[in-house]
Structure formats: structure tokens, C-alpha cells
Amino acid sequence: MTTLKGCPKEVGGNFYCGDNKLTTLEGSPKSVGGNFACDGNKLTTLKGSPESVGEHFDCHKNQLTTLEGGPTYVGGSFNCQNNKLTTLKGSPKSVDGVLYCSGNPLKSLIIKGNIVYN
């Protein structure tokens, strides 16, 4: 799959588009009640991703250089491991679970004055 055009605007359960050839999340649902997984693609940005995810958000194993454009709320864990991130700027405003960010060339683990441990 190379595009998410034509996807529903809301998904009550899980939405999985991982292990494809996506370069953008444009067209993805704006709200996902369960898990959202876009891992294993060719994404460099999260622009177009859902604004809120009820459970876990997984974007590991992409080519992300920024978290800008990603969800503002994640009800579970947020996994951005194994990308090309040098900063966590743009990460969700609220993550109820764990923020996984290992495997990135991060220069700092500070987000808006809060220390994030992984």
C-alpha cells in the first residue's frame, strides 16, 4: 500500500497500516478508538496522523526526522523507536502509557521541561 486516501475519518477500534510503502499519513483517520500502527513504512513525518488515539500509537521503524504533526493525545503508549529523531519536539501533549524512543540519535530527552526516561 502506498496511500491512505479513502480511509474512514473515524475508527472505533484498531487501525493498522504498518509494513507498507507509505511516505505520508495523509488520508488516515482523524480519530482512532483503539491502536494505531504505522510502523515499518518510509515515513519522515507524522503529518496527517490521527489527532487522538484511544490506546497505543506505534510509528517505530520508519525514517522519521520529526514528531510534528503527530497525535496530541495517546491513551496508551507511544512508540517512536528506531527512527532518525534528534529531538522529541512535537511529541503528544499527553501519553497515558510509556513513551518509547530508543534507537534514535536523540540529543536530549527533555520535552517542555519534563524529563522523559526510556
C-alpha positions as CSV (number, residue, x, y, z in Angstrom):
1,M,0.0,0.0,0.0
2,T,1.3,3.4,-0.9
3,T,-1.5,5.7,0.1
4,L,-4.2,6.1,2.8
5,K,-6.6,8.1,0.6
6,G,-10.2,6.9,1.0
7,C,-9.8,5.7,4.6
8,P,-12.6,6.4,7.1
9,K,-12.5,9.6,9.1
10,E,-13.1,7.8,12.4
11,V,-12.3,4.2,13.5
12,G,-13.8,2.9,16.8
13,G,-11.3,0.0,17.1
14,N,-7.8,-0.6,15.8
15,F,-6.2,0.8,12.6
16,Y,-3.1,-1.0,11.2
17,C,-1.2,0.3,8.1
18,G,2.2,-1.0,9.1
19,D,4.8,-2.7,6.9
20,N,3.8,-1.0,3.7
21,K,5.4,1.6,1.5
22,L,3.7,4.7,2.9
23,T,5.6,8.0,2.7
24,T,2.8,10.0,4.2
25,L,-0.1,9.5,6.6
26,E,-2.3,12.0,4.7
27,G,-5.8,10.5,4.5
28,S,-5.6,8.5,7.7
29,P,-8.5,8.6,10.2
30,K,-8.6,11.7,12.4
31,S,-9.7,9.7,15.4
32,V,-8.9,6.0,16.4
33,G,-10.5,4.5,19.4
34,G,-8.1,1.6,19.7
35,N,-4.5,1.2,18.5
36,F,-3.0,3.0,15.5
37,A,0.1,1.3,14.0
38,C,2.1,2.7,11.0
39,D,5.4,1.0,11.8
40,G,7.7,-0.3,9.1
41,N,7.0,2.3,6.4
42,K,9.0,5.1,4.8
43,L,7.6,8.0,6.8
44,T,9.7,11.1,7.5
45,T,6.9,13.0,9.3
46,L,3.7,12.2,11.1
47,K,1.7,14.9,9.3
48,G,-1.8,13.6,8.6
49,S,-1.9,11.1,11.5
50,P,-4.9,10.9,13.9
51,E,-5.3,13.7,16.4
52,S,-6.2,11.3,19.1
53,V,-5.6,7.6,19.6
54,G,-7.5,5.8,22.4
55,E,-4.9,3.2,23.0
56,H,-1.3,2.7,21.6
57,F,0.3,4.7,18.8
58,D,3.2,2.8,17.0
59,C,5.4,4.5,14.4
60,H,8.7,2.7,15.0
61,K,11.0,1.5,12.2
62,N,10.3,4.5,9.8
63,Q,12.6,7.3,8.8
64,L,11.1,10.0,11.0
65,T,13.1,13.1,11.5
66,T,10.3,14.9,13.4
67,L,7.3,14.1,15.5
68,E,5.5,17.3,14.4
69,G,2.0,16.6,13.1
70,G,1.5,13.5,15.2
71,P,-1.4,12.9,17.7
72,T,-1.9,15.3,20.6
73,Y,-3.4,12.6,22.8
74,V,-2.5,8.9,23.1
75,G,-4.4,6.8,25.7
76,G,-1.7,4.1,25.8
77,S,1.9,4.0,24.9
78,F,3.7,6.0,22.1
79,N,6.4,4.0,20.3
80,C,8.8,6.0,18.1
81,Q,11.8,3.7,18.4
82,N,14.3,3.2,15.6
83,N,13.9,6.3,13.5
84,K,16.1,9.3,12.8
85,L,14.9,11.6,15.6
86,T,17.3,14.1,17.2
87,T,14.6,15.7,19.3
88,L,11.2,14.8,20.8
89,K,9.7,18.1,19.9
90,G,6.2,17.7,18.5
91,S,5.5,14.6,20.7
92,P,2.0,14.2,22.0
93,K,0.9,16.6,24.7
94,S,-0.5,13.7,26.7
95,V,0.6,10.0,26.7
96,D,-1.1,7.9,29.3
97,G,1.4,5.0,28.9
98,V,5.1,4.8,28.1
99,L,7.0,6.9,25.5
100,Y,9.4,4.5,23.8
101,C,12.2,6.4,21.9
102,S,15.3,4.3,22.0
103,G,17.2,3.7,18.7
104,N,17.2,7.3,17.7
105,P,20.2,9.8,17.7
106,L,18.5,11.9,20.3
107,K,20.4,14.9,21.7
108,S,18.0,15.5,24.6
109,L,15.2,13.7,26.4
110,I,13.6,16.9,27.6
111,I,10.2,17.8,26.5
112,K,8.7,21.2,27.6
113,G,10.7,21.0,30.9
114,N,9.7,17.4,31.7
115,I,12.3,14.7,31.7
116,V,11.4,11.6,29.7
117,Y,13.0,8.3,30.6
118,N,13.1,5.3,28.2
